[in-house]
Amino acid sequence: MVCVRCTQGGIVSSQTSRSLGPRSRWLGLAVLTLPVILTSMDITILHIAIPTITHELTPSPSQTLWILDAYGFLLAGLLIVMGNIGDRIGRRRLLLIGAAVFGMASTLAAFAPTSEVLIAARALMGIGGATLMPSTLSLIRNMFTDPAERTRAIGIWTASLSGGIALGPIIGGLLLEAFWWGSVFLINVPVIVLLLVLAPRLVPEYRSPTSARLDVLSVLLSFAAIIPVVWAIKTAAEELALTPAAVVGLVVGVLAGTVFLIRQRRLQSPLVDVRLFANPRFSGAVLGAGLAMFSLVGVMLYSAQYLQLVAGLSPLLAALAMLPIMVAVGGMSVLASVLVPRFGYPLVFGAGAAVAAGGMLVLSRVPVDDGLIVAIVSSAFIGAGIAPMMTLATDVVVGSAPPNRSGAASALSETAAELGAALGIAVLGSIGTALYRSRVLDGVPDDLPPDATEVISSSLGAAISVAEQLPTEAATHLANLARHAFVDGLGAATVTGGLVLVATAIVCPILLHRGRASAQSTHPTADTEN
């Protein structure tokens, strides 16, 4: 295999992007959507399965959140690192290595006998997933050099990302109807095998012509900035107080993040090229991607549990009830590329954030009884608003990076999205959990044993399991108490997410508009409408 230098700065191991025919490019894109769907689906597939897992493995409240979050945080924490490694060793090679790790970790998760093993397997899945996301996006950046083609390709990529997030609970519901909870992980394996077979044949290799050493200290600092903050948030929610340990965690995380940013400015080959953030357009896109996922994923966690544990739907019916969300996400991801030429990035992005915020605020008012239609319709509006935000943010980020740094820039975009998703689960999940625990502990009967009280206060699913073992009258009282407490927590979390989106609808379009104005003043003849 002969390597030739791409005219735009990357290296293609077999052929340049210009020599790829249209059929080859689009077939390669179809293959690259497979890992995108899988990694995004695994962010939300547990939302529909967590009640069953809670019943089978009886995790503590903290373990439940880590089962949900271990994947997302390792994914977010390693995306930038893996994007840089892909630029150095080859993006397709990294994609194949990560796919193998992801498949093995999925198998381990499927047969995990304890909560601890499941958390470890989810963390390993996050490591594998972190190699897949930046690899796919940077490969697309180099395969599609024509801006119009690239916008369409990124629209399909984003639809795959958003669709996977929406598809997760649906696939999970279908699997849980027929199989055990481990099937929600085992479904990944045949798709990974298909990817390992097709990618070497249909996806060309790319890597950067430069290979600067990876700064290990920056990697460690990036983790030190994320993990303590997340741990502090979870601890405060579990203890219903900001403990001294939680404060220390917050301080350590903030200090590590500050040192990380200072170090990136001084390095010749930084892990994060902070100079990119000097462009308001780039900053607005990255911020928008993170806040969009923060709100979407945090709320979808509650939607899936509401449909099953409050509305009383089976996993299959709950999955079917979430179909409108998937349709809205997929449709608006594609429609965004049609709306932008007419209205421009700032207006379409801001309108999407406003629509999603409206859906959040409506969902916050969902009642305990007869709230099914409100939950479905409001969730669909949330998905319809988030989808164009993600599409446009990704397009802006990828289009603004030079080809030889496309892996790292793609990783920045994905890091913002995945970190936003993980923080959404942590922050919104912690807000809901804190209010749920407070309401349940205030209303639980005094004659209930302390151990049972602790179990009931851990989650709605655990409370329902305890209620099933009590006499009818006591069971009804406990179930109603837990459901009302859960809906109160849902309301607080969705109001928070809605307010975040309102701020996003104001701030991010301003940044996108300033970036466009700056580009126009620098290049008056450039086409900057998009």
N, C-alpha and C positions, 0 to 999 in steps of 0.2 A: 504494500500500500504506500503510495507516494504522497508526501505532504506538500501542499502548495500554500503560499501565503494569500489570504483573502485580501482584496483591494481595500477593505475597510478596517483592517487591523487584526482580525481574528485569524486563526489557522484552521483549515479544513483538512481532515486527514485523508479524505478520498476525493472530494470534488468541491469547487467553490459554490456558494449559494447561487451565483448567476448561472451556473451550468445545470442547476436543478430545474427540471421541467415543472410546469404547473401541477401535473398529476402527482409527481414525486413529492412536491412540497405539501400538498393537501393530504396525501396518504401519510406522510410523516407527521403532520399535525394531528391526524386521527389517532395515531399511535400515542402521541404525547398527551392526549386528553385522558388516557387511561390512568396514569398515576395521579393526575390532577383530581379526577373524580374520586379516586380511592382515598387520597390524603385528606381531601376536604370532607368526604363522607364520614371519615372516622372521627371528625370533630364532633359530629352531632348524632351518629348512629347509637351512641350510648344513651342519649336522652330518652329514647323509647325503651331501652333495655334496662335502665338503672333501677326501676322498681323491682324487676325480676332478680337482678344481681343483688340488690339489697336484701331480698327475701332469702336468697340462696347462700350468700357469703357473709351476711350480717356485718358489714363494715361499720366502723365508727363514723360520726359525722365528718371528721377530718379525713378519714380514709375515702369516704364517698367523694369528697371534693377532689382528692388527689387522683382517684380513679378517672374522674372526668378531666382533670387538668394536667396530669403528668405528661400525657401525649402533647398537648398544646404548648406547654412551657419548654419542653426539650426541643420541639419543632421550632418555636420562635427563637429560643436562645442560640440555636445552631445554624439558622438559615444564612446569616451573614458569613459565618465561617465556611459553610459548605459552598456558598456562592463564590467565595474567593478560591477555595480548593478546586472547584470546577473550572475556573478560569485558568488554573495552572496545570491540572492533570488531564483535562478533557471533560467536557460537560456530559457527553454520552457515556463515557466510562464511569463517571460518578453516578449517573442515573442508574446504570445497571448494577453497580455495587449497592447503592441504596435500596434498589428494588429487592435484591436478595435478602438484605437485612430486614426490610419491612415484612417480607413474606414469612421469614423464620419467626420474627417477633409476633406476628399475627397468629401463627400456630401455637406459640407458647401461651398467648393470651386466651385462646379458645379453650385450652385445657387447664387453665390456672385453678389450683385447688383452694387457694386462699386469697384474701384481699391483697396481702403483701406481694404475692407472686403476680397478681394481675396488675398492680401498680408498676412493678418492675418491667413487666412485658409492655405495658403502655409507654413507659419511658423509652424502651428500646425501639418501639414503633416510631416514636417521635424522632429518634436519631436517624432512622432510615428515611422517614418522611422528609426530614430537613434536607436530604440530598436530592429529593425528587422535584420539589417546587421550583427552586431557582434554576435547576438544570433545564426544566421544560420551558420556562419563560425565556431564558437566554438563548436556547436553541431556536425558538421561534423568532427571536430578534434577529438572528443571523440567517435563518432560512428565508425570511420574508424581508427583502431589502426595499421593496416598493412600499411607500407609506400607506397607500390605500389598501393594498393587500394585507399589510401588517395590521392595520386597524381592524379589518374583518377577522383576521386570524386571532388577534387578541380578544375580540368580542366573543369568538367561539371558546377561547381558553377561559375567559371570565365566566361565560355561561356554564362551562364545565365545572369551574370552581364553585360558583354560586349554586348550580344545580346539584352538585355533590352534597353541599351543606343541606339543601332542602330534601335531597333524596335519602340522606342518612336515616332519618326516622321512618320513612316509608319502607325502605329495604329491611330495616330492623324489625318493623311490625310484621312484615310478611314472613320473615325467618322465624320470629318468636312464635308465630301461630302454629308452625309445624315442627320446629326443632328446639334444642336447648339454647341457653343464652350465649354459649360459646360460638354458635353459628354466625353471630354478627361479626366476628373476627375471621373465622375460617373462610368466609366468602371472598376475602382478599386474595387467597392463595392462587386460585385458578387465573385470576386477572393478572397477577404478578408473573405467573408462568408465561402467559400470552405476551406480556410486555417483553420479557427476557428473550423470547423467540423472535418477535417482530422488530424490535428496536434496532438491533445490529444490521438488519436488512433494509430498513426504510428510513432511518434517521442518520444523517451524516454527523461525523465528529467535528467539534470545534473546540479550540482552546486558545488562550491568549498567547501572543508571541513573547511576552515577558513573564518571568516566574520569580518574583520577589519572595523572600522568605515570609512565612506566616508568623505574625507576632503573637506568640503564645500568651504573653502578659495581657494583651488586649482581649484575647478569648476569655481568660480567667476573669478579667474585670467586667466583661459583658454579663457573665453569669452572676458575678457578685452584685451587679446592679439590679438584676431581675428577681432572682430567687428569694433574697431576704424580704423584699417588699411584698411579694406574693404571700410568703409565709406569715408575715405580720398581719396582712389583711385577713387571712384565714383564721389565725389565732384570735384576733379581735372579735370575729364573728362567732367563733365557738365559745369564747369566754364571756361574750356580751359586754366586753369592756376593753379599753385600750390599755393593755397590761404593760409593765416596764419592758418585758421581753419584746413585745410587739413594737414599742417605740424604738428600742435598740435596732430591731430589724429594719425599720424604716430609715433610720439614720445611716446605718451601714450601706443600705442600697443606694440612697441618694449620694453619699460620699463616693462610693465606687463608680456610680454613673458620672459624677463630675470629673473624677480622675480619668475615666475612660475617654470622655470627650476632649479633655485637655491633651491626652496622649495622642489621640487621632490627628489633632491639628499639627503635631510636631513630627509625625512619621512621614517618611517619603512615600511609603506604600501602606497606607492605613487600612485597617480592617473595615472601617466605615469612612467613606470619602465625605467628610462634613462640608466640603466646599460645594457639593451639590445642593445643600440646603440654603445656600445664598440666593438661589433662584426661588422666588415666592411661589411660582407655579409648581415646582417640584415639591416644595414644603407643603403646599396646600393639598397636593395629591396624596402624599404619604400620610399626612395627618387625617385626611378624609377617609382613606382606606382603613386606618386603624380604628377610628371612631365608628365607622360603619359596622365593622365586624364586632366591635365591643358591644354594640347595642343588639345586633342581630342574633349572635350566638347565645348571649346571656338570656335573651328573651325566649329563644326556641327551647331552651332547657325547661322553662316553666310551661310553655305551651304543650309539650309532649306529656308532662306529668299531669297538667290540668285535664287533658283529654282522657287520660286513663283513670286517674285516681279521684278526680272531682266529677267529671262528666260521666264516668263509669264505662267508657268504651274499652273494648278489647284491644290488644296491640295492633291487630289487623285493621280494625275500624278506625283506630286513632291514626294509623298510617294513611288510610284512605282520606281521612278528614284533613290531612296535611297536603294532599295533592294540589289544592288551589295555590298554596305557597310555592310549590315547585313550578307550576305553570306560570305564575306571575314573575318569578325570578328568571326563568329561562326566556320568557317573552320579552321582558324589559331589558335583559342583557343584550339581546340582539337589536331591539328597537333603539337603544341608546345611540348606536352608530349611525342610525338614520336621522335622529333628532339633532345631533351635534352640528352637522353642516348648516342647519337652518337657524338654530338658536344659540349655538356656541357652548363651550364647556361650562362656564360659570353658571349660566341659567339652568341648564339641564341638571347639573350636579346639585345646585341649591334646591331645585324643585323636587328632586329625588329625596333629599334629606328632609324636606318639609312634609312630603307624603308619608315617609317612614315615621316621622315624629308624630304625625296625626294618628297613624295606626297604633303606635305605642300608647298614646294617651287614651285612646278608646279601649285598648286591651286592659289598661289599668283599672277600668270600671267594670270588668267582667264579673257577673254575679256568681255565687256558689251554685245556685239552681237555675236551670234553663239558660245557661250562658254559652251553649255550644256554637250557635250561629255567630254571636259576637266574637268569640275566640277565633273562629275560622276566618271570617271576613277581615277582622283587624290584622291578623297575622299575614294574610295575603297582601294587604296594603303595605305592611312593613317590608315584606320581600320585594314587592314591586318598586318601592322607593330605594332600597339598598342596592339592588342589582345595577342600575345605571351608575351609581356612585362608584362601585367596584370596577366596572368596565372602564369608565373614564379615568379613574385614578391610575389604573394599571397602564393604560395607553399613554398617559402623560409621562409617567416614570420611565417606561421602556423607551419611548421616543426621545427622551432628553439625554440618555446616556450614550457615550461613545461605545462602539462595538467591542473594543478590547476590555471594557469594564461592564459589559452588559450583564454578566453573571452576578457581579457584586451589586449592581444597581437593581436588578431583578430581585435579588435577595433582600435589599432594603425595603422594597415594596411589599414583598411577602412577609418579611419580619414584622412590618407595621400591621399587616392584616392578621397574621397568626398571633402576634402578641396582643393585639386588640381582642381577638377571640378568646384567648386564654384569660386576659384580664376581665373580659366581660363575664366569663363564668365565675372568676374569683370575686370580683367586686359586686356585680349584680346578684350572683349566687350567695355571697356572704350577707348582703343587705336583706335578701329574702329569708335566708336561714336565721339571721339574728331576730328578725321580727316574728318569724314562725315560732322560734324557741321561746321568745318572750311571751307570746300569746298563749302558747300551750302550757307553759309553766305556771302562768297566772290562773288558768282554768282547770287544770288537771285535778281530779278528786284527791282529797287528802289521804284516803285509805289505800291508795295505790302504792305498791312497793317501790322503794327508791330506784331499784334496777329497772323496773318497768317504766318509771317516769323518764329515766335517762334515755331509754330506747325510743319512747314516744316522741321525745323532744328532738331526736336526731333527724327525722325526716317524716314526711307524710306517708310514704310507703311503709316505714316501720310502724307508724301509729296504726295504720289500717290492719297490719298483720297482728298486732296486739289486740285490737278491737275484735278481731274474728274469734279470739279465744275467750271472750267475756260473755256473760249473760246478755240477752237481747237488749234490755233497756240500757245497761252500762255501755254496751258496744255501740249503740246508736248515738249516745251522748258523746262518747270519745271520738267517734268518726266525724261527727258534725263539728266538734271543737277543732279537730285537726284540719278538716277541710276549710273552715273559715279562717283559721290561722294561716294556712297555706295561701289562700286567696289574698289575704292582707299582705303577705310577703310578696306575692306576685305583683300586687298593685304598687308597692313601694319600689320594687325593682324596675318595673316598666315606666313609672313616672321618671325615675332617674335616667333610664335609657332615652326616654323622650326628650328630656331637657338637654341631654348631651347632643342629640340630633338637632335640636333647635339651634344650639350654639354652632354646630357644624354647618347648618344651612346658612348661617350669617358669615362666619369667619372664612371657611374654605373657598366660597365663590369670590370673596374679596382677594384672597391670595392668588387664585387662578387668574383673575382679571389683571392684577398687578403684573404677574408674570407675562401675560400676553402683551400688555402695554410696554413692558421693558423690551420684549422681543421686537415689537414694532418700531420702537425708537432706535434699536440697534441695527435692525435689518428692515428698513421701510418697505422694501418690495416683497418681503416674505409673506407667505400665506399663513397668517396666525389666527385665522378665525376659529380654528378648531383647537 
